[in-house]
Amino acid sequence: MANEEVLDKLAEEVRKLGDLFQRRLLEDKAKSKLYDELYEQLRIARGALADQLLVPLLMELLLLVDRISRFDKVDYSSLESIMDELLEIIERRGVRPIPTAEKFNPAIHEAVAIESVAGRTPGSILKVVRRGYYLGSQLLRPERVVIVAPVNIHQTDIPLS
């Protein structure tokens, strides 16, 4: 009988250790999940902070690119490499130009003028005045464009910025 009691006690201890192991395993999984969520939130917060600090700098660099692009052709040839280098710097930071579009989109375009042009579709883009850019998937600055006026400008459904 003594052997049976010892075996029963050992079996009970093994069962308790198995339960303890299962509880600890579940706790570790829960902690690991919490750590993963915390690290993801930290990554997002760091990204938002970087964007908050980076966006003003990128906007100023784009204004510099705009100024360089307006120089006379005589001066422009010497500054073209500087402008290309500035664009390369900001592209490495995730900035990319808005792709060329045929039709005005108020989400990415800012209409700065409307002109009547025969044979052109109303609401189509006539000319890009200033390039627009994305920072990742976020609009950094809209593209300024001149659009074609509808036949009766007062009855238009073309939204202007």
Summary of the structure (lengths in Angstrom):
residues: 161
radius of gyration: 31.4
end to end distance: 91.9
largest distance: 108.5
contacts: 375
relative contact order: 0.10
helix: 57%
strand: 19%
